[in-house]
Amino acid sequence: MTPKRVPFRSVAATLLALTVIAASGGVSGAGATAARFSVRGLGLTPAYGEPSLAIAPNGRNVVISTPGGDPACKTAANSTVQFWWSADDGAAFHHSCNAASQGGGDSAVDFLPNGTLLSADLRLFDSYIQRSTDGGKTWKAIGPAGTEQDRQWFAHSPDGKTEYLVYHDFVLEGEFFAKSTDGGLTWSQSECCNTAQSPDQIAPPGIAVAPKPGSPVSLFDQGVNTFSGPMLIDPKNPQDLYVVYGVSNLEANLDPRGGVPPFGPNRGIAVLRSTDGGSSWSSSYAVVSQPNPDSTKEDNTGVLFPWGTVDRAGNLYIVYNASTASEGGHYRQYYVWSSDHGQTWSKPIRLDQLASGKGSAVYATADALAPGVLDVAWYQSENGMPSQDSSIWHVEYTQVRGAASAHPAISTPTQVGTPNHKGGICLQGILCGVAPGSGDRSLLDFFMLKINPKTGLAEIAYAYNYGGKGQVVFAKQTAGPSAL
């Protein structure tokens, strides 16, 4: 079915002017030009949270999706996902949507090497896949993928023939994936053979007692609290797959001081690895919270979705935010890296430059191309924390060179655009509104940065509702170091 198109609506100049924001500093040790971004709003809409971004290999076709369609797209029988698509690298955007019965949930988009665009729409019992061959202008329904699930992510092999849709099972809270071997035309629906969990996750003692980086990730600790991140595919060896996700632990899940039992705060970032294209898996922690007798003051690590990426040399990176006990709820941005296929990980490396006891940096999104070059963005408040209604937030960007080394050069973080949100940002996911003082979830739970494969410059899609009016914003790097 081809969905009805609705006209693209430009943003009012009084809401968000087209601006170019200069960086507030240079690149440490690199002598490069500071990064700058052009910023544009894509039109008022009731659904603007969790924008997913995809850029085609030609560097010109760009598409952004959000869960929950525009009312102009909705039909009596179907709910929708909406898209903003561009054929000229963001110089002009147009609006479209696709529809599925019981759809309109979490969305994901992915361009294959041949330019085909895939869309995944979360429904009650699966994701519904649709396909576009004109960059998102029109869509053709493919069908369901996987079984009941939450937070799905696309990943494809370098040749584009194999496409994965990784997610966590909403009942079992395990990591699973649906798979297509014909470029997204047909998909697996059963979970019987597509689990990403591993036997070492139920080995004695079955509960991760004082785990360390490298320890197996216990399914008992994972319990009912899994925060899924992307699947990563090694570009040098496509049989090497990685799934990144955050988990709590059994102690925190049962402690009412740390959350809403049985949903405890995140205590670590897990990595599942397969060396045979997904037939078998092993698990290990990449990051583990420091233990503390008071579980409410223990580090909260990887909220909400830890973000993974891999560069062209096969170096792995995980970007995440964490609140340490000493910081008292002031979240900071970190990354860790691995150059040995996820067997060992570096110590956390701080990315933001917020003063101690001041502000917060939440969410995390990143991409990598050239070996050792990592682009990262997050939401940052200079004056508050996620729990405070007075906090003012904006998008912050930095580039890391020599990222997979002992001495990375981290550029001075750059503010992208004007403030995008005032008030709290809830970090409880679907528990927002249930947990006491959980705050505002209007931005939902993530946004996305991608590197244009032709220019090597960062492009960012993020949610904006400063002043109460919501829309998706597209930011495009216009100057500064390329990730190529």
C-alpha positions in Angstrom: 0.0 0.0 0.0 1.3 3.4 -0.9 0.5 5.9 1.9 -1.1 9.2 1.3 1.4 12.0 1.2 0.9 15.2 3.2 2.6 18.5 2.3 5.8 19.4 4.0 5.3 22.3 6.5 8.2 24.6 7.2 8.7 25.8 10.8 7.7 29.3 11.9 10.7 31.6 12.0 9.8 32.6 15.6 10.0 29.0 16.8 13.3 28.0 15.4 15.3 30.1 13.0 17.7 28.6 10.4 20.9 29.1 12.2 24.6 28.3 12.0 26.0 27.7 15.4 29.8 28.0 15.8 31.8 25.7 18.1 33.0 27.0 21.4 36.6 25.7 20.9 39.1 23.8 18.8 39.9 20.2 18.5 42.4 19.2 21.2 45.8 18.4 19.8 44.4 18.2 16.2 44.8 21.8 15.0 41.5 21.4 13.0 38.8 23.9 12.3 36.1 24.0 14.9 32.8 22.3 14.0 29.8 24.3 12.9 26.2 23.1 12.2 23.3 24.4 10.2 20.0 23.7 12.0 16.5 23.5 10.7 13.1 22.5 12.1 11.0 20.2 10.0 7.5 21.4 11.0 5.2 21.2 14.0 3.9 17.7 14.7 2.4 15.9 17.6 4.9 13.0 17.2 8.5 14.1 17.4 10.3 12.0 20.0 12.9 9.3 19.2 13.8 10.4 15.7 15.7 7.7 13.7 18.1 8.8 11.0 19.4 7.0 7.9 21.8 8.3 5.2 22.1 6.4 1.8 25.5 5.5 0.5 25.3 8.2 -2.1 25.3 10.8 0.7 22.3 12.6 -0.7 19.2 10.6 0.3 18.4 11.3 4.0 15.4 10.0 5.9 14.2 10.6 9.4 11.3 8.7 11.1 9.4 9.0 14.3 7.0 6.6 16.0 3.4 7.8 16.0 2.2 9.3 12.8 0.9 12.7 11.9 -2.9 12.8 12.1 -3.1 13.6 8.4 -1.6 10.2 7.7 -3.7 8.1 10.0 -6.4 5.9 8.6 -9.4 4.3 10.3 -7.8 0.9 10.3 -4.1 1.6 10.6 -1.7 3.6 12.7 1.4 5.1 11.1 5.0 6.0 11.2 6.0 9.3 9.7 9.0 10.3 7.6 10.9 13.3 6.5 12.9 12.5 3.3 15.4 14.5 1.4 17.1 13.8 -2.0 19.7 16.6 -1.6 21.3 15.9 1.7 18.9 18.0 3.7 18.6 21.1 1.6 14.9 20.3 1.3 12.7 17.9 3.1 9.4 16.3 2.2 6.9 14.4 4.4 5.4 10.9 4.0 4.1 8.1 6.1 3.4 4.4 6.0 0.7 2.5 7.8 0.2 -0.9 9.5 -2.5 -2.5 11.6 -1.7 -1.9 15.3 1.4 0.1 14.2 2.7 3.5 15.0 5.1 2.2 17.7 8.9 2.5 17.8 10.4 3.0 14.4 13.7 2.2 12.7 15.1 3.0 9.2 18.0 1.7 7.3 19.5 2.3 3.8 21.0 -0.7 2.1 24.1 -0.4 -0.1 21.9 -0.4 -3.3 19.9 2.5 -2.0 16.8 0.5 -0.9 15.3 1.9 2.3 13.7 -0.3 5.0 11.4 0.8 7.7 10.4 -1.2 10.9 7.2 -0.2 12.7 6.7 -1.7 16.2 3.4 -3.4 16.7 1.9 -5.4 19.6 3.2 -8.8 18.5 6.1 -8.0 16.1 7.6 -5.3 13.9 6.1 -4.6 10.5 8.6 -4.1 7.6 8.1 -1.8 4.7 10.4 -1.0 1.7 11.0 2.1 -0.3 13.0 2.4 -3.6 12.6 6.2 -3.9 14.2 7.3 -0.7 11.1 7.3 1.4 8.6 9.0 -0.9 6.5 5.9 -1.3 6.4 2.6 0.5 5.6 -1.1 -0.2 4.5 -3.4 2.6 6.7 -6.4 3.2 5.3 -8.0 6.3 6.0 -8.9 10.0 9.5 -9.6 11.5 10.2 -11.3 14.8 7.7 -11.8 17.6 6.5 -9.6 20.4 9.3 -7.1 21.2 10.5 -3.7 22.3 13.0 -1.2 20.9 14.2 -2.6 17.6 17.3 -1.7 15.6 18.4 -2.5 12.0 21.9 -3.6 10.9 23.0 -5.0 7.5 26.0 -6.9 6.2 28.5 -4.9 4.0 26.9 -6.3 0.8 23.4 -5.6 2.0 22.1 -9.1 1.4 21.7 -9.9 5.1 19.6 -7.6 7.2 19.1 -8.0 10.9 16.4 -6.5 13.2 17.6 -6.9 16.8 15.3 -6.3 19.7 14.6 -7.5 23.3 11.7 -9.8 23.9 9.1 -7.9 26.0 8.2 -11.0 28.1 11.5 -12.8 28.4 13.7 -9.6 28.4 16.2 -11.5 26.3 18.0 -10.3 23.2 16.6 -11.7 19.9 16.8 -10.9 16.2 14.9 -11.4 13.0 16.9 -12.0 9.9 16.5 -11.5 6.2 18.9 -13.0 3.7 17.4 -11.4 0.6 17.9 -7.7 1.3 14.8 -7.3 3.4 12.2 -9.0 1.2 11.4 -11.9 3.5 11.9 -12.2 7.3 12.1 -14.8 10.0 9.3 -14.5 12.5 10.1 -17.3 15.1 12.5 -16.7 18.0 13.4 -20.4 18.2 16.6 -20.0 16.2 17.3 -16.3 16.6 18.2 -15.8 20.2 21.3 -13.7 20.9 21.6 -15.1 24.5 24.3 -17.5 25.4 24.8 -20.6 27.7 27.4 -18.6 29.9 24.5 -16.4 31.1 22.9 -19.2 33.1 26.1 -21.0 34.3 26.6 -21.3 38.0 26.2 -19.4 40.2 23.6 -17.9 37.8 23.8 -14.5 39.5 26.7 -12.1 38.7 28.2 -11.6 42.1 30.4 -8.5 42.0 30.9 -8.8 38.2 33.8 -7.1 36.5 34.3 -6.1 32.9 34.7 -9.4 31.0 32.4 -11.3 33.3 29.4 -13.2 31.8 26.1 -11.4 32.0 23.7 -13.3 34.2 20.1 -13.6 32.9 19.0 -13.6 36.5 20.5 -10.2 37.0 19.1 -9.1 33.7 15.7 -10.1 34.9 12.9 -7.9 33.6 15.1 -4.9 32.9 16.8 -4.8 29.6 17.7 -1.7 27.6 18.5 -2.7 24.0 21.1 -0.9 21.9 22.1 -1.5 18.3 23.6 -4.6 16.6 27.1 -4.0 15.3 28.7 -5.8 12.3 32.4 -5.9 11.8 33.1 -4.4 8.3 36.2 -6.6 8.0 34.5 -9.8 9.0 30.7 -9.7 8.6 30.4 -13.0 10.5 31.4 -11.1 13.7 28.2 -9.6 15.2 27.8 -7.7 18.5 24.6 -6.7 20.4 25.0 -3.9 23.0 22.5 -3.5 25.8 22.1 -2.2 29.4 21.0 -4.3 32.4 20.3 -3.9 36.1 21.1 -6.6 38.7 19.1 -8.9 40.9 19.8 -6.9 44.1 18.7 -3.6 42.6 15.7 -5.1 41.0 14.4 -6.2 44.4 15.3 -3.0 46.3 12.5 -0.4 46.5 15.1 2.4 47.2 16.6 1.9 43.7 13.5 2.1 41.5 10.1 0.4 41.0 10.6 -3.3 41.8 11.3 -5.4 39.9 12.7 -2.7 37.7 16.0 -1.6 39.2 18.4 1.0 37.8 21.0 0.0 35.3 24.1 -1.5 36.7 26.1 -2.4 33.6 26.5 -2.5 29.8 26.5 -5.9 28.3 27.9 -7.1 24.9 26.9 -10.3 23.2 29.3 -11.5 20.5 28.8 -14.0 17.7 31.7 -15.1 15.4 29.4 -17.3 13.1 26.8 -14.9 11.9 24.5 -15.3 14.8 24.4 -19.1 15.3 26.1 -19.0 18.7 26.9 -16.2 21.1 29.0 -15.4 24.2 28.4 -12.6 26.7 30.5 -10.2 28.8 30.2 -7.0 30.6 31.9 -4.0 29.0 31.1 -1.6 31.9 30.0 -2.4 35.4 28.8 0.0 38.1 30.9 0.3 41.2 29.4 -1.5 44.2 27.9 0.5 47.0 26.2 -0.7 50.2 23.3 1.8 49.5 21.9 0.6 46.2 20.2 4.0 45.7 23.6 5.6 45.5 25.4 3.0 43.4 26.4 4.2 40.0 23.6 4.2 37.4 25.2 3.1 34.2 24.0 3.2 30.6 20.7 5.1 30.8 18.6 4.6 28.7 20.0 3.0 25.6 23.8 2.5 25.4 25.0 3.3 21.9 27.5 1.1 20.0 29.3 1.7 16.8 32.3 0.2 14.9 34.8 1.9 12.7 36.2 0.7 9.4 39.2 -1.0 11.1 36.8 -3.1 13.4 37.4 -1.0 16.6 34.3 -1.1 18.8 32.9 1.8 20.8 30.2 2.1 23.3 28.9 5.6 24.3 26.8 5.9 27.4 25.8 8.2 30.2 26.2 7.4 33.9 25.6 9.0 37.3 28.1 8.1 39.9 27.4 8.1 43.6 29.8 11.0 44.1 28.0 13.1 41.4 24.6 12.7 43.1 22.4 12.5 40.0 24.4 14.7 37.7 24.8 12.5 34.7 28.0 12.5 32.6 29.0 11.1 29.1 31.6 8.4 28.7 32.8 6.0 26.1 34.8 2.7 26.2 36.5 1.0 23.3 37.8 -2.4 22.3 40.3 -3.3 19.6 40.2 -7.1 20.2 36.6 -7.9 19.1 35.1 -7.1 22.4 37.2 -9.4 24.5 38.6 -6.6 26.6 37.5 -3.0 27.0 39.2 0.3 27.9 38.5 2.1 31.1 35.7 4.7 30.7 36.8 8.0 29.1 34.9 11.2 30.0 33.5 13.2 27.0 31.6 16.2 28.5 33.3 19.1 30.2 30.7 19.9 32.9 32.0 21.1 36.2 31.7 18.8 39.2 28.3 19.0 40.8 26.9 21.0 37.8 24.5 20.2 35.0 23.9 16.8 33.3 24.6 15.0 30.1 22.0 12.4 29.1 21.3 10.0 26.2 24.1 9.2 23.9 24.4 8.7 20.1 27.5 8.1 18.1 28.9 7.0 14.7 32.4 6.1 13.4 34.0 5.7 10.0 37.7 6.2 9.7 39.8 4.2 12.1 39.9 5.9 15.5 37.5 8.7 14.6 34.3 8.8 16.7 31.5 11.4 16.5 29.3 11.7 19.6 26.2 13.8 20.5 24.1 14.0 23.7 21.5 16.2 25.4 23.2 18.5 28.0 21.9 20.9 30.7 24.3 23.4 32.1 22.0 24.3 35.0 20.1 21.2 36.1 19.5 17.5 36.3 17.0 15.2 34.6 14.8 15.4 37.7 14.5 19.2 37.8 11.8 21.1 36.0 14.1 24.2 35.7 16.7 22.3 33.6 17.3 23.8 30.1 18.7 21.3 27.5 20.5 21.5 24.2 22.3 19.1 21.8 26.1 18.8 22.5 28.6 17.4 19.9 32.2 16.3 20.0 34.6 14.4 17.9 37.3 12.0 19.2 40.4 11.3 17.2 42.7 8.4 18.2 39.6 7.1 20.0 40.9 3.5 20.1 44.1 4.5 21.8 45.5 5.4 25.3 45.6 9.1 24.4 42.5 10.1 22.5 42.1 13.8 21.4 38.6 15.0 22.3 37.4 18.2 20.7 35.9 20.9 22.9 32.2 20.1 22.9 30.0 22.2 20.6 26.5 23.3 21.3 24.3 22.5 18.3 21.4 24.9 17.7 19.3 26.6 20.4 17.9 24.9 23.5 15.6 22.1 22.6 13.8 21.4 25.9 13.0 23.0 29.3 12.1 20.8 32.2 12.9 17.3 33.4 13.9 14.4 31.2 12.6 11.1 32.5 15.1 8.2 32.4 12.7 5.5 33.4 11.4 4.5 30.0 7.9 3.0 30.1 7.9 3.6 33.9 7.8 7.3 33.4 4.7 8.5 35.2 4.8 5.4 37.5 8.0 6.0 39.4 7.6 8.9 41.9 9.1 12.1 40.5 10.0 10.4 37.2 9.5 13.5 35.2 8.8 14.4 31.6 9.1 11.8 28.8 8.0 14.1 25.9 11.3 13.7 24.1 11.1 9.9 24.5 14.3 8.0 25.0 16.9 8.7 22.3 17.9 10.7 19.2 20.4 9.9 16.5 23.7 11.0 14.9 25.0 9.6 11.6 28.1 10.4 9.6 27.5 11.2 5.9 29.5 8.5 4.1 30.5 10.9 1.3 31.4 14.0 3.2 32.4 12.4 6.5 30.4 15.2 8.3 28.0 14.6 11.1 24.2 14.9 10.7 21.9 14.8 13.7 18.1 14.3 14.1 16.8 15.4 17.5 13.5 16.2 19.3 12.6 19.8 20.1 9.8 21.2 22.2 11.3 24.2 23.9 8.4 26.5 24.6 5.9 23.7 24.3 5.7 23.3 20.6 7.1 20.0 19.2 9.0 19.1 16.1 12.0 17.2 14.7 15.1 19.2 14.0 17.8 18.3 11.5 21.3 19.5 12.1 24.1 19.2 9.5 27.8 19.8 10.1 29.0 22.5 7.7 32.6 23.0 8.9 35.1 21.2 11.0 37.0 17.9 10.8 35.6 15.1 8.7 35.2 11.5 10.1 36.8 10.3 6.8 
